């Protein structure tokens, strides 16, 4: 999840930030006609505003300045998106259809894969479309809807990782009571709680953002409706918005992070009392989850730091954000497939199940002479 505190000016009136001139914006031109394109409240057909109304749509800047390398980035992102859909889709299919993978761990895993698919789909198609059109626009309501799903699904993914950490804690620290504790109703309740936590966390910040006035400019300097980038377009004071956004971001990160850390501290204490063979077996069941959690929180920390570096160009920040957003969904199926023998065996069984059907298909074709 992104943690963004807008350090740019909190107050500005109508079309400029406090202490910032129009020439500071990349879309400003000395020509009056050019200024009207993005700033004039009368150009309703161009920038989505009218004389008595505010912005009705936003222009997503994306990586429009990378004219020479646009198709390279488009191809890379398209391949990454296809791999994310294919890999996570395979995990969902295998865990739902293989009777040997009906344990709680795989129930949580296919929910995590489903969240990853939705999370990347909330931004990636829009990002890809930006490479194919001269100017990518999104409606006012569509922008905040995308913002809500982006934040909410990011929090939900971390909440499910927390649930998976609790599952490992029960399996290792209370193995005799594992089946009695992790019943199907409990599993469903934990997943519903994770989705509910993800749905509630973004609401305060999004509600406050919707109550703000956006009177121009309407150019979002990001690849999608990123919260901090949209907040820069507010015609008013955003200090309260910054505080609320940061507070709930920290609540989401710290709550899940502390619970995951607590689970693994207790697991470590229990493992220290085991024999070497038992310890290695217990560690093997946690390796994939630990790897995913480490990548996820390391990437979040990296992007938080990159957004605080003043001399980083918008294009670099967008690329870093895309890499962060795609990293965990991209790596999840790879890590769990490589680290989990049961999942590997299930994928092989799926392959052998379909192979005879493919091989026998030509035999059913009758040749007409």
Secondary structure, 3 states (H helix, E strand, C coil): CCCCCCCCCCCEECCEECCCCHHHCCCCCCCHHHHHHHCCCCCHHHHCCECCECCCEEEECCCCCCCCCHHHHHHHHHHHHHHHHHHHHHHHHHHHHCHHHCCHHHHHHHHHHHHHHHHHHCCHHHHHHHCCCCCEEEEHHHHHHHHHHHHHHHHHHHHHHHHHHHHHHHHHHCHHHHHHHCCHHHHHHHHHHHHHHHHHHCHHHHHHHHHCCCCCCCEECCCCCCHHHHHCCCCCCCHHHHHHHHHHHHHHHHHHHHHHHHHHHHHHHHHCCCCHHHHHHHHHHHHHHHHHHHHHHHHHHHHHHHCCCCCCCHHHHHHHHHHHHHHHHHHHHHHHHHHCHHHHHHHHHHHHHHHHHHHHHHHHCCCCC
